Amino acid sequence: MGDSEAVSGVDVGNVTDWMRERVPSLVAPLRFDLITGGLSNISYRVTDGDGTRWVLRRPPLGHVLATAHDMSREFRIIDALAPTNVPVPPLVGLCTDESVNGAPFYVMDFVDGVIARDTTSAESLSIEARRRSGESLVEVLAAIHAVDIDACGLGDLGLKEAYVERQISRWTRQWEATRDGDVPVMEELSARLAAAIPEQGPATIVHGDYRLDNCILDSDGSVVSVLDWELCTLGNPLADVGLMLVYWVESGDSIRSGLPDGTTAEGFATRAELLARYSEITGRDVSTIGYFVALGYWKLACILQGVMVRFRAGAMGSESAGSDTSLDDMFATQVVALGQAGLAALDGELGSSHG
């Protein structure tokens, strides 16, 4: 992946020419290294001969409809947020001409720092920096939710009303499409979520996947860049808060598998402290937060169910079909555990430490 000849998903020659037009100081050849791939958009680290780095984002390989929509939308969001108090990577440019690279893409500066996804990376930060990271995560989320969506040109990014209703509709369809039997805890959680949707106040930007490991931290723990804007829309800000708390794992939690565990290291704040800080900064009523934490667990369970179904389909198509059920059992157990955590959240438990 690192050589300058054949890189899956990148036409090295064309992209180099495109980059050179926008970055006159670029020193060829360019090296492309995969950062993240899979079903969502793909990121490559781009390094030139002088060691200057950028990030290139493009749709998944084999994308059925490699339209400019996703890339243009992500680029537009980051571009609109650049002049605000929200830290985003500086942009180089957007290319919607598919003759250049076979699919739309955009390039932004590479932002150096720590992504505290696991305990090893989290422990590279000092105890003070770990404490600071929670404060900064909340401060930046408050800044995202304080952006004047009309003034920055994002007022038409999505429908402003009925965000949760639309989420429930979307993820219920996803669940029904991938369910392969009765999961009573998920049926109960779905029903309770649909029956108790809190009233939505004025719409804000909703990042859609806001968590510590989607942010780059400075050595002092401050968030210097927020990444992964592909799920961003308009809606209820508490949805971001709820999901942030789901992903903020504490050392005593019963649910750990599949969630980043960096925040279990010594020195990180608790979920309750993050919530109190958000409420203090924004003045928002967070009394319904249990609902939004439950919504986060429910969405994760729906996603995991989809992963499990794809895994089973793959296993069934191979010679080893059915020979290894341990991973399958882990998925099924985890879906139930997430459903139980969701029900507990509706009953006032902020995390999965209930057992």
N, C-alpha and C positions, 0 to 999 in steps of 0.2 A: 504493500500500500504506500510505502514511503518514497518509492522511486518516482522519477519525473516522467516515466514512460506510460505505463498502463495503470490507470486508477479507475476502478469500477464506479460509474456515476459521474465522472469528470472527464471532459475533453480537454486534456492538459494544454494543448496548443491554443485552442480557441479561448479558453478561460484566461490563459496567460496574456494573450493579446488584449482581451477585454479589460483585465486588471491593469495592464501597462497604460492604457488610455486614461485610466482614472487615478493611477498612482505613478506619476512620472519617475519617482525615485526608486521604484521597484527594481530589484536585481535578480534577473533570471539565473538559473531555472527555479521554478516553484516546486515545492514538495507538498504533497497532499496526504494527510493522515486522518483516518476515520476517527471521529470523537464519539458520535452516537449514530446508530442506524436502527433499522427495524421497520415497524409498521407506521411509525410517525415520521416526521420530516428528518432528513439526514444532515448531520453537521460534520464538516471536515476542518481540521486545522491546516491552514495554508502558511508555509514558511518560505521566505525568499532567501537568496544567497547571502544576505546580510543578517539573517536571523529575525527580520521583522515578521510579525505573525498577524494573520487575520483568521476569520471564521467564514466558511461558505456554507450556506443552507440551501437545500434543494428537496423536492418531494421524494418519497420512497421510490426505490428502483422498481420498475414494473408497474408504476402508477398508471392505473387504467385511464384516468383523465388527468394528464399532466397540465392542467390549466394553470393560468397565472394567478388564479384566485387566492390560494393559500399563501403563496410567496408574497404577492402584492399586498395582501391584507396584513401579514406579519410585519412587512417592511413599513407599511403605512402607520401601524400602531407605534412601532419604535421611533419612527421619524416624528410623529406627532408628540411623543412624550419627551423627546430630546430637550426642548426648552423648559420643561417643567422640573419640579423637584424630584422626579422619579429617576433613579440612576439606571440608564440603559447604555448598551455599547454604542460608540460612534459608528455611523454607517458609511460605507464606501459607495454602494450603489445597488440598484435592482436591475436584473436583466429578464425581460419577458420575451425576448426573441429566442424561440426554441432552436433556431438553427445554430446557436452558439454552443449549447450544451445539452440539447435534446429535451430539456425541461427548464422552466423558469428557475432562477436562483437569485440570491442576494448575498452580498459580502459585507461584513462589519469588522471593525477592529477586534483583535484578540485582547480580552481584558484579563490581566494576570491576577492571581489570588488563590484562595482556598475554597474548595467546594466540600463542605463538611458532611459528606454522604455517609461515611462510616466512622467508627471510633478512631481508626488510625489517622485519617485526615483531620478529624475533630481535635485529636490530642496534639496535633502540630500547632494548635493555638494555645496561648497561655490561658490559665484559669480566668483571668480578667477578660480576655478576648472572648472566651466562651460565654461569659455572662453578658458581655456587650452585644454579642451576635443576636441574642434574643430581643434585646431592647431595640437594636437597629432593624431587625426583621419587622417588628411591629411598627416602628416609626416609618419605614418605607411603605408598608401596607397602608398605613394611614395616609401617606402622601399620594399613593395610587388612588385611594378612595376620595381624596380631596380635589383631584384634577377636575377642572371645569370642562366637561366633555364637549360642550358646544363651542367654547372658546378655542379649544385645541383642535377642533375639526373632526372629533370622533362622535359627534352626536347622532350620526346615522350608522354607527358600527353594528348595531343590533337593535332589536325591540327593547324598549325600556321597561315595559310592564310585564308582570306575570313570569318573572324569571324562573322561580321555583316550579311553578306549574309546568313550564316547558321542559325543565330538567327532569321532572318526574315522568312526564310523557315519553321523553326520549329514552331514558334509562329503563323504563318499564318495557318498552318495545324491545330494547336490547336484551333484557332478562328473559322475556318470553321467547325470543328467537334462539336463545342458547340454553334454556332450561332443559334438563333431561330427567325430570322426576320432581316429586314434591320436596320442598325445603321449607318446612313449616315456619321456621324462624324468619326466613326472608319474606314469606307471604304475610306474616304478621307485621313485619317492619314496613313493607311496602304499603300495606293498608293504613297503618298508623300515620305514615308520612303524608299520604294522600289526603287523609282526613283532617290534618291539623296544620295546614300551611299557614305560617305567620303572615301578617299583613306586610306588604313591601312599601317602604318609604321611597324617597327620591332615588332614581337609578344612579349608580356610579359605574366606573370601569370595574369589571370583575376579571381578574387575571385568569382564573379558572384552574390553575395548578400551582398555587402559591405555597411554597415550602422552602425550608432552609437550603435544601440541596438543589434548588433551582435558582440559587443566588450565588454570586461570587463575593467572598469576604476578603477584606484587607487583613493585614496581620494583627490589627487591633480589634478585629471582630466586626467592623462596620461593613454593611452591604455596599459594595461599589458597583454592582451591576445585577439587574434582574433579567433572567433568561426565560426562554420557552413561552412565548406569547401566543402560541398557535391556538389556544382555547379561549383567548381573551374575548369578552363581549361586554354588554351592558346588563346591569341587573342589581341584585341585592348584595351589598358588600359583605354581609355576614356569612355568605356562602364561602368567601375566601377565608374568613376568620375560622370557620368551622373546619375547613379542609386543612388549614395550617396547623390546627390543634391535633387533628387526626395524625398528621405526619410528624408531629413533635413527640417522639417516643420518649417515655421516661423509663428509668431502670427497673421499676417494679411492674411494668405492664405485662399482661398475659399475652397480648398479641404483639409479636415482634417480626415474625416471618413475613418477608415481602415488603417491609417498611424500612426506610433508612434508619440506622441506629446510632448515628453520630451523636445525637443529643442525649444518649444515655451516659456519655462520659461525664466525669466530675466537673461541676462548675456551671452547667447549663441551668437556665431558669426552669420553672415548672410551667405547665400549661395554664394553671390558675394565674400565675404572675403575668404571663403574656396577655391573657384576656383582660386582666385588670388594667394593664398598661394601655391596651388598645382603647378601652372604654374611657380612660383618663384623657388620652390624647384627643380622641374624636368627639367625646361627649355623647356617643351613641348608646342607646339602650341595648345592652347585650343579654337581657334576661331570657331571650329565646335561643341562646347559643346552643343549648342541648339539641335542639331540632337540627341545626346546621352541622353539628358534629355527627349526628345520626345520618344526615343526608350524605356526608362525606364517607362514612363507613359503608353505607348502602351502595354508593356509586363504585367504591373499590371492590365490593363483593360482586357487583354486576360485571365489572371489568375482569375479575379473576375467573368468574364462571365462563366468560368468553375465551379466556386463555386456556382453561381446562378443556373446553370442548374442542378447540383447535388442536390441543395436545393429543386428545383421544383420537381425533380424526387422523392425525399424523401417525400415531402408534398403530392404528388399525390398518394403515396402508403399508406398514413395514412388516418384515418377517418376524419381528419381536413383539408383534401385537399381543397385548395382554400379559406379557411376561414380566413386566415391571409395573406393579400397581402402587408402589410406594409414593411416587410423585403424584399420581392420580388421587390417592387417598389424602395426601397433604393438601392438594387444591380443595377438595371437597370439605375437609375439616376446616380449612381456613375460611371458606365462604360462610360456613355456619358460625365460626368464631366472630367474623366481621359483622354478621347479622345480629349476634348476641350483643356485641359492643354497641351497635346502633340502638338496639332496644334499651340498653343501659343508659345511653346518652339521653334518650327521650325521657328517661326516669331520673335524670339529674346527675349522671356520672359522666365527667368530662373525658375520661380516657378508658383504657381497657384494663385498668388495674383491679377491677372488681373480681377477677378470678377467671 
